[in-house]
Amino acid sequence: MLDTEQLRKLVIDAIEEMKGNDIHDIDVSIKSTFTDHMVIASGTSTRHVKSISDNIIKKAKQAGIPPLGVEGEQMADWVLVDLGDVVAHIMLPDVRDFYALEKLWSVSSEGQAGGGESQV
């Protein structure tokens, strides 16, 4: 069984392997009870987004960690892969800009920068 750090690395490596863009890892363990890390990346097309998410799923299954859920595969403009301690969001750039998850999750309740985000 992989620990959270190994799972986070597996997700990032799977994204990099498929040439995902603008990868960000956000530690949300203090702000969230449903996951410890969110990994956000962009794909260049719906086909690319789907390929990246498929690779994450494949690598996770090979490591013995099947996803708890996968959302958005049909439209593939935003695919969420829930691996428990790590949730991956693979998005088209315009969808990513619109929802601005990095800003949402990296701001603390006092409105100050959270400091839990890193660009990979």
URHU-V484928 format. One record per residue. N is the residue number from 1. RES is the residue in one small letter. SS is DSSP state (@ for helix, = for strand, . for the rest). OMEGA is omega in whole degrees, 0 to 359 (NA if undefined). Layout:
BEGIN
((N;RES;SS;OMEGA) (N;RES;SS;OMEGA))
END
This chain:
BEGIN
((1;m;.;180) (2;l;.;172) (3;d;.;185) (4;t;@;181) (5;e;@;178) (6;q;@;179) (7;l;@;177) (8;r;@;179) (9;k;@;178) (10;l;@;180) (11;v;@;181) (12;i;@;178) (13;d;@;179) (14;a;@;178) (15;i;@;180) (16;e;@;179) (17;e;@;181) (18;m;.;176) (19;k;.;173) (20;g;.;185) (21;n;=;169) (22;d;=;184) (23;i;=;176) (24;h;=;176) (25;d;=;180) (26;i;=;176) (27;d;=;181) (28;v;.;186) (29;s;.;180) (30;i;.;186) (31;k;.;189) (32;s;.;174) (33;t;.;185) (34;f;.;177) (35;t;.;178) (36;d;.;182) (37;h;=;168) (38;m;=;175) (39;v;=;183) (40;i;=;179) (41;a;=;179) (42;s;=;171) (43;g;=;185) (44;t;.;181) (45;s;.;178) (46;t;@;178) (47;r;@;179) (48;h;@;177) (49;v;@;180) (50;k;@;180) (51;s;@;178) (52;i;@;181) (53;s;@;177) (54;d;@;179) (55;n;@;176) (56;i;@;181) (57;i;@;180) (58;k;@;182) (59;k;@;179) (60;a;@;179) (61;k;@;178) (62;q;@;179) (63;a;.;178) (64;g;.;181) (65;i;.;177) (66;p;.;179) (67;p;.;174) (68;l;.;179) (69;g;=;176) (70;v;=;181) (71;e;=;172) (72;g;.;183) (73;e;.;182) (74;q;.;181) (75;m;.;177) (76;a;.;171) (77;d;.;174) (78;w;=;177) (79;v;=;178) (80;l;=;177) (81;v;=;182) (82;d;=;178) (83;l;.;179) (84;g;.;182) (85;d;.;179) (86;v;=;175) (87;v;=;179) (88;a;=;175) (89;h;=;177) (90;i;=;191) (91;m;=;167) (92;l;=;183) (93;p;@;181) (94;d;@;176) (95;v;@;179) (96;r;@;178) (97;d;@;183) (98;f;@;184) (99;y;@;175) (100;a;.;181) (101;l;@;180) (102;e;@;180) (103;k;@;181) (104;l;@;186) (105;w;@;181) (106;s;@;176) (107;v;=;181) (108;s;.;182) (109;s;.;178) (110;e;.;179) (111;g;.;178) (112;q;.;177) (113;a;=;185) (114;g;.;179) (115;g;.;181) (116;g;.;184) (117;e;=;173) (118;s;=;176) (119;q;=;183) (120;v;.;NA))
END
